[in-house]
Amino acid sequence: MTTKTYDHPEFSLSLLHPKYWPVWLGFGLLALVVNLLPYRILLSFGHKLGLLGMKFGKKRVHVATRNLELAFPEQSKSEISDLVRENFKNTGLALIETGIAWFWPTWRFKLLLVDKDTNALRQHSQDGKGVLLCCVHALNLEITCRAFAVLGLSGYGAYRPHNNPAYNFIQYRGRTQNGNGAIDRKNVKKMLRVLRNGERLFYLPDHDYGRNKSAFVPFFAIEDACTTTGTSLFAYTTKCAIVVGSGYRNSNGQYDILANKTIEEAYPQKDEKAAAAYMNRYIEETILRAPEQWMWLHKRYKTMEDESVERGIRYK
């Protein structure tokens, strides 16, 4: 039995059916807003959206607060509260940043970027070596992915088709600009082929993806955080380089793009648990550059090592 894979979505007249009009209207409005308003106003508007979300998203406020309490037990309640507030401001801004990443023309998008240090990626490119570019779920992830492409470092990302065909078409088009590509998340063979062909594959190993193909290793203050072992699969199978990278919005409102650490030489490929712990140390370092910009609203510590313990109990 073959695994179903999805074709790249293409435009068809069926996408103009009235049932899809709300999607077209919503994204059309977002495109109009991000292209007409000055950038500084967009930043302020995004922050206000996030603060508004705090008032109506109490469950997510609880998740973010609990994640931070678990990750940083040494921090006071007021410090955690301040970080949650900043995190929600960045969460609101994520909608605006998605609009910027998907709908701004390249000439304008370039103005936001600072190539802080991408030498590791460029060196591997010159050597013709495939690179597993390990990023994190920063709230500005859409900006980061397009930024690498605009800087001449395009790559492939795993693609999860949306159930709404119109949304799926717009999302796919937005994420495959400036040379970036997308691969059906189920098509592991194609991902491996990309790396063997000397190209770049974006990979995000920082979330809790469930018990399957995972190890329980330290992540910040939690000693048994469920962590994917997928990095080991790609590294061991393709002998690719592993580079840690991300984007950070700086105090000037621009985005520092960083991919300066190549870590495969000391990566324990044959020991999945050691490899997951090794990767997490670099993920922590990446997040700590701007902790308020990471997705703390995700239940990072929901899967328990002991299967008899209720999943998500840490958030009760």
matplotlib code that plots the C-alpha trace (Angstrom):
import matplotlib.pyplot as plt

x = [0.0, 1.4, 1.3, -0.9, 1.1, -0.3, 0.3, 1.3, -1.9, -2.7, -5.3, -8.6, -11.9, -13.4, -11.5, -13.7, -16.8, -18.8, -18.0, -14.4, -15.1, -14.5, -10.9, -10.2, -11.7, -9.7, -6.4, -7.2, -7.8, -4.5, -2.6, -4.1, -3.4, 0.2, 1.0, -0.8, 0.1, 3.6, 5.7, 5.8, 2.1, 1.9, 4.1, 2.0, -1.2, 0.2, 1.1, -2.4, -3.9, -1.8, -2.9, -6.5, -5.9, -4.8, -8.2, -10.1, -7.6, -7.3, -6.5, -3.5, -2.4, -2.4, -0.4, 2.2, 2.5, 2.8, 5.4, 7.5, 7.1, 8.3, 11.2, 12.4, 11.5, 14.0, 12.0, 9.6, 5.8, 6.2, 9.0, 6.9, 3.9, 5.9, 7.3, 3.8, 2.6, 5.5, 4.9, 1.3, 2.3, 4.6, 1.8, -0.5, 2.3, 2.7, -0.4, 1.0, 4.4, 2.7, 1.1, 4.4, 6.2, 3.5, 2.4, 5.2, 7.2, 10.8, 12.4, 10.4, 10.9, 14.7, 14.7, 13.7, 16.6, 20.0, 22.3, 23.8, 25.8, 25.0, 28.5, 28.1, 25.2, 27.1, 30.2, 28.3, 26.6, 30.0, 31.0, 27.9, 26.9, 23.3, 22.2, 19.6, 18.8, 17.3, 15.1, 12.7, 9.0, 9.7, 6.5, 8.2, 8.9, 7.2, 9.5, 12.6, 11.9, 11.4, 14.4, 16.7, 15.5, 15.8, 19.4, 20.1, 19.8, 16.5, 15.4, 12.6, 10.1, 7.7, 4.2, 1.0, -2.0, -4.8, -8.3, -9.7, -8.4, -8.4, -6.5, -4.1, -3.4, -2.7, -0.6, 1.5, 2.1, 3.1, 5.6, 7.3, 8.6, 12.1, 13.1, 11.8, 10.1, 7.7, 7.4, 4.5, 5.3, 4.6, 7.2, 10.3, 12.0, 11.9, 13.3, 16.2, 16.7, 16.9, 19.7, 21.6, 21.4, 23.3, 20.2, 18.8, 15.9, 14.2, 13.5, 11.9, 12.8, 11.7, 8.1, 6.4, 5.3, 4.1, 5.6, 6.3, 10.0, 10.8, 13.1, 12.6, 15.6, 16.2, 14.7, 15.3, 14.5, 12.4, 14.5, 12.1, 10.8, 9.4, 11.8, 11.7, 14.5, 13.9, 17.1, 19.0, 17.2, 18.2, 21.7, 22.6, 20.9, 22.3, 25.5, 24.3, 25.6, 23.5, 23.2, 21.2, 19.5, 16.7, 15.5, 15.1, 13.3, 15.7, 15.1, 15.1, 12.2, 14.5, 15.2, 18.6, 19.0, 21.5, 22.8, 26.3, 26.8, 27.4, 27.2, 27.3, 30.9, 30.1, 26.5, 26.0, 24.1, 23.9, 22.5, 19.1, 18.6, 22.0, 21.4, 18.1, 19.6, 22.5, 20.1, 18.0, 21.0, 21.3, 17.6, 17.6, 20.5, 18.5, 15.3, 17.2, 18.4, 14.8, 12.6, 9.6, 9.6, 9.2, 5.8, 5.3, 1.5, 2.2, 2.1, 5.7, 5.7, 2.4, 3.7, 4.8, 7.6, 5.5, 2.6, 0.4, 0.5, -2.2, -1.0, -1.0, -1.1, 1.5, -1.1, -3.9]
y = [0.0, 3.4, 6.5, 9.2, 12.3, 15.7, 17.4, 21.0, 23.0, 24.8, 27.5, 26.4, 28.2, 25.9, 27.9, 30.9, 29.1, 31.3, 28.9, 30.0, 33.7, 34.3, 32.9, 35.1, 38.1, 37.5, 37.1, 39.9, 42.2, 41.1, 41.7, 45.1, 46.1, 45.0, 46.7, 50.0, 50.7, 51.9, 49.2, 50.8, 51.0, 47.4, 46.5, 48.4, 47.0, 43.4, 44.0, 45.3, 42.2, 40.0, 41.9, 41.6, 37.9, 37.6, 38.8, 36.1, 33.3, 32.5, 28.8, 29.8, 32.2, 29.3, 27.1, 29.8, 30.6, 26.9, 26.3, 29.1, 28.0, 24.5, 25.7, 28.5, 27.6, 30.1, 33.0, 35.0, 35.2, 38.8, 37.9, 35.0, 37.3, 40.0, 37.3, 36.0, 39.4, 40.0, 36.6, 37.4, 40.7, 38.7, 36.2, 38.9, 40.3, 36.8, 37.4, 40.6, 39.0, 36.2, 38.8, 40.6, 37.3, 36.1, 39.4, 42.0, 42.4, 41.3, 44.7, 45.9, 42.6, 42.9, 46.2, 44.3, 41.8, 41.8, 38.9, 38.6, 35.5, 32.8, 31.8, 28.2, 27.7, 29.4, 27.3, 24.1, 25.4, 26.0, 22.4, 21.0, 19.4, 18.9, 20.8, 20.0, 23.6, 23.2, 26.2, 26.8, 27.7, 31.3, 33.4, 35.1, 31.7, 32.8, 35.8, 33.7, 31.1, 33.6, 35.6, 32.7, 32.5, 36.2, 36.0, 33.3, 30.4, 28.9, 25.4, 22.9, 22.8, 20.1, 20.9, 20.0, 20.7, 22.7, 21.1, 24.3, 24.3, 28.1, 28.5, 25.7, 27.4, 30.8, 29.2, 27.2, 30.2, 32.3, 29.8, 29.0, 32.4, 33.4, 29.8, 28.0, 24.7, 22.6, 18.8, 16.8, 16.1, 12.3, 12.2, 11.4, 9.8, 13.2, 15.0, 12.5, 13.0, 16.8, 16.3, 13.8, 16.2, 18.9, 21.1, 22.5, 21.1, 23.2, 21.2, 22.1, 19.7, 21.8, 20.8, 17.8, 15.6, 12.7, 9.4, 7.9, 8.3, 10.4, 10.3, 11.7, 14.1, 17.4, 20.6, 23.6, 22.5, 19.5, 16.3, 14.1, 16.3, 14.4, 15.2, 14.0, 11.7, 12.7, 14.7, 11.5, 9.8, 12.5, 12.9, 9.2, 8.4, 11.2, 12.2, 15.8, 18.9, 20.1, 23.9, 25.6, 28.8, 31.2, 34.8, 37.4, 40.7, 43.2, 46.5, 48.4, 46.2, 44.4, 40.7, 39.3, 36.1, 33.7, 30.3, 30.2, 26.9, 23.7, 20.9, 17.5, 16.7, 16.0, 14.9, 11.4, 10.0, 6.4, 7.1, 8.6, 9.6, 11.3, 13.0, 14.4, 15.8, 17.2, 18.9, 20.4, 22.2, 24.1, 24.7, 26.2, 28.5, 29.6, 30.3, 32.2, 34.8, 36.1, 33.9, 36.2, 35.4, 31.6, 29.7, 29.1, 28.7, 25.1, 22.4, 21.5, 19.2, 17.3, 13.8, 11.9, 9.3, 7.0, 5.9, 5.3, 9.1, 11.2, 13.2, 16.9, 16.5, 19.2, 21.7, 20.7]
z = [0.0, -1.0, 1.2, -0.3, -1.2, -2.3, -5.5, -5.5, -5.4, -8.6, -9.3, -10.8, -11.3, -8.6, -6.1, -6.9, -5.6, -3.2, -0.3, -0.6, -0.7, 3.0, 2.6, -0.4, 1.4, 4.6, 2.9, 0.4, 3.4, 5.1, 1.8, 1.5, 5.1, 5.1, 1.8, 2.5, 6.1, 7.2, 8.8, 12.3, 12.4, 11.4, 14.4, 16.8, 15.3, 15.7, 19.3, 20.1, 18.4, 20.7, 23.8, 22.7, 22.3, 25.9, 27.0, 25.1, 25.1, 28.7, 28.0, 25.9, 28.5, 31.0, 28.6, 28.0, 31.7, 32.6, 29.9, 31.2, 34.8, 33.9, 31.7, 34.0, 37.7, 39.0, 37.5, 39.7, 39.0, 37.8, 35.4, 34.0, 33.7, 31.8, 29.4, 28.8, 27.9, 25.5, 24.0, 23.3, 21.7, 19.4, 18.8, 17.5, 15.4, 13.8, 11.7, 10.4, 9.8, 7.8, 5.6, 5.1, 4.3, 1.8, 0.2, 0.3, -2.9, -2.7, -2.9, 0.1, 2.1, 1.6, 3.6, 6.7, 6.6, 8.3, 7.2, 10.7, 10.0, 7.4, 6.6, 7.7, 5.2, 2.4, 3.0, 2.7, -0.4, -2.0, -1.0, -2.6, 0.8, 1.8, 4.9, 7.5, 8.6, 12.1, 13.0, 15.8, 16.0, 16.3, 15.9, 12.9, 11.2, 8.0, 7.8, 8.5, 5.9, 3.1, 4.4, 3.8, 0.2, -0.4, 0.9, -1.7, 0.7, -0.4, 0.8, 1.1, 4.0, 5.0, 3.7, 5.4, 3.0, 4.4, 4.2, 2.6, -1.1, -1.4, 1.9, 0.8, -2.6, -0.9, 1.8, -0.6, -2.9, 0.0, 1.3, -2.1, -3.0, -4.0, -4.7, -1.7, -2.2, -0.2, 0.2, 1.5, 5.1, 4.4, 1.6, 3.6, 0.6, -1.2, 1.9, 1.9, -1.8, -1.3, 1.3, -0.9, -3.8, -1.8, -1.1, 2.1, 4.1, 6.8, 9.9, 13.2, 16.0, 18.9, 19.5, 21.3, 18.3, 20.4, 21.5, 18.1, 17.0, 20.0, 23.0, 26.5, 27.2, 29.0, 27.5, 29.7, 33.3, 32.4, 32.3, 30.3, 27.5, 24.6, 21.7, 18.1, 16.9, 13.2, 13.1, 13.6, 10.7, 8.3, 9.6, 9.7, 6.4, 4.2, 6.0, 5.6, 7.5, 10.4, 10.9, 13.5, 12.4, 13.0, 12.6, 15.4, 15.2, 16.6, 18.5, 15.1, 13.8, 11.3, 11.3, 12.1, 10.1, 11.7, 10.6, 11.9, 13.7, 12.0, 14.5, 12.7, 13.6, 17.3, 16.6, 18.1, 15.0, 16.1, 19.6, 19.1, 22.8, 23.0, 19.7, 20.8, 24.0, 22.0, 19.6, 22.4, 23.8, 20.6, 20.4, 23.9, 22.9, 19.8, 21.8, 24.5, 22.0, 22.1, 24.3, 23.9, 20.2, 20.6, 20.5, 24.2, 23.5, 22.3, 25.0, 24.8, 27.8, 27.2, 26.5, 29.5, 29.5, 31.7, 29.5, 32.5, 33.3, 31.7, 28.7, 29.4, 33.2, 33.6, 32.3, 34.7]

ax = plt.figure().add_subplot(projection="3d")
ax.plot(x, y, z, "-o")
ax.set_aspect("equal")
plt.show()
